Amino acid sequence: MADLLTVLSEISSIAIVAGVLLVILQLQQNAKETRTTAAFALLEKLTDESYARRRKNMHDRIKKYSAKKWKGFDDAYQDWESRNFAYLYELIGQLVKQRIIDLNTVTKALKYLVVADWEAFSPLANYLMER
């Protein structure tokens, strides 16, 4: 009887260890699926026709209103839309920081866009910090 209890105890321990390993594997798989879903959502956002339109609008509005010393810009639709567009890059940065999306993948996918857009956005960012 003691031998049976020893064998059952060993089998129970092995089953617990195997269960923990399966849970870890499942969590890793779920994390991969989450990253894949986030990457596809980002890709969909960046290839949507509204992205190009919003990007162009942001560049044009910042040129226009910075030349006018931001007169008529504060809290107007153009202000909100420009900040909303820039917020997309903030979200991408947050996804990279949280390791939901790989930095190398984002860098290869966006290439020069982030640099060009943040350079264009710089006058507004400076203005908003002063404001």
C-alpha atoms as one frame of an Amber mdcrd trajectory, in Angstrom:
protein
   0.000   0.000   0.000   2.866   2.379   0.835   4.430   1.666  -2.550   1.145
   2.521  -4.279   0.919   5.830  -2.397   4.511   6.655  -3.359   3.834   5.910
  -7.026   0.592   7.950  -6.988   2.406  10.841  -5.276   5.120  10.789  -7.948
   2.540  10.656 -10.753   0.691  13.565  -9.120   3.886  15.620  -8.958   4.677
  14.870 -12.604   1.117  15.835 -13.599   1.402  19.158 -11.752   4.729  19.983
 -13.416   3.322  19.011 -16.825   0.248  21.168 -16.179   2.404  24.173 -15.293
   4.449  23.690 -18.459   1.275  23.516 -20.546  -0.018  26.721 -18.953   3.289
  28.482 -19.725   3.180  27.289 -23.345  -0.427  28.462 -23.662   0.458  31.893
 -22.268   3.321  32.205 -24.754   1.005  31.232 -27.598  -1.573  33.791 -26.461
   1.117  36.473 -26.321   2.187  35.649 -29.893  -1.427  35.849 -31.064  -1.862
  39.202 -29.323   1.278  40.573 -31.002   0.129  39.275 -34.375  -3.310  40.809
 -33.943  -1.797  44.142 -32.915   0.614  44.097 -35.851  -2.195  43.413 -38.337
  -4.358  46.135 -36.781  -1.476  48.579 -37.138  -0.882  47.507 -40.723  -4.563
  47.983 -41.500  -4.481  51.458 -39.980  -1.379  52.519 -41.917  -2.628  51.227
 -45.255  -6.087  52.744 -44.958  -6.660  55.634 -47.342  -7.602  57.892 -44.452
  -4.051  57.608 -43.085  -2.537  59.315 -46.130  -5.234  62.006 -46.084  -4.844
  62.653 -42.358  -1.062  62.700 -42.690  -1.214  65.282 -45.482  -3.732  67.361
 -43.532  -1.485  67.373 -40.487   1.547  68.531 -42.488  -0.445  71.256 -44.261
  -2.162  72.541 -41.124   1.012  72.760 -39.124   2.705  74.746 -41.909  -0.322
  77.024 -42.233  -0.932  77.714 -38.560   2.710  77.955 -37.511   3.120  80.677
 -40.157   0.110  82.440 -38.586   1.646  82.025 -35.109  -1.138  79.506 -34.316
  -3.885  82.131 -34.496  -7.271  80.389 -34.752  -5.762  76.956 -34.173  -6.307
  76.359 -30.461  -9.106  73.877 -29.805 -10.291  74.074 -33.414 -11.011  70.922
 -35.381  -7.583  71.203 -37.035  -5.924  71.248 -33.602  -7.745  68.138 -32.437
  -7.216  66.246 -35.674  -3.495  67.052 -35.805  -2.969  65.934 -32.225  -5.043
  62.814 -32.839  -2.880  61.898 -35.818   0.302  62.378 -33.800  -1.209  60.265
 -31.037  -1.157  57.302 -33.430   2.638  57.373 -33.249   2.474  57.646 -29.472
   0.367  54.490 -29.407   2.817  52.684 -31.675   5.619  53.704 -29.331   3.646
  52.402 -26.369   3.046  49.072 -28.117   6.781  48.794 -28.767   7.615  49.776
 -25.195   5.237  47.126 -23.849   6.805  44.632 -26.295   3.483  43.932 -27.950
   5.007  44.917 -31.288   8.673  44.368 -32.069  10.768  47.527 -32.535  12.627
  46.037 -35.496   9.336  45.260 -37.249   7.996  48.768 -36.639  11.251  50.331
 -37.807  11.249  48.328 -41.029   7.555  48.952 -41.654   7.494  52.706 -41.014
  11.029  53.592 -42.103  11.196  57.329 -42.713   7.524  58.115 -41.951   7.974
  58.541 -38.226  10.990  60.804 -38.588   9.393  62.934 -41.306   6.104  63.247
 -39.434   7.706  64.078 -36.092   9.892  66.690 -37.770   6.759  68.189 -39.294
   4.946  67.923 -35.963   7.805  69.519 -34.010   6.547  73.138 -34.306   3.137
  72.096 -32.969   4.680  70.003 -30.202   6.772  72.991 -29.129   3.736  75.266
 -29.264   1.650  72.841 -27.213   4.354  72.593 -24.558   4.460  76.395 -24.299
   0.689  76.583 -24.208
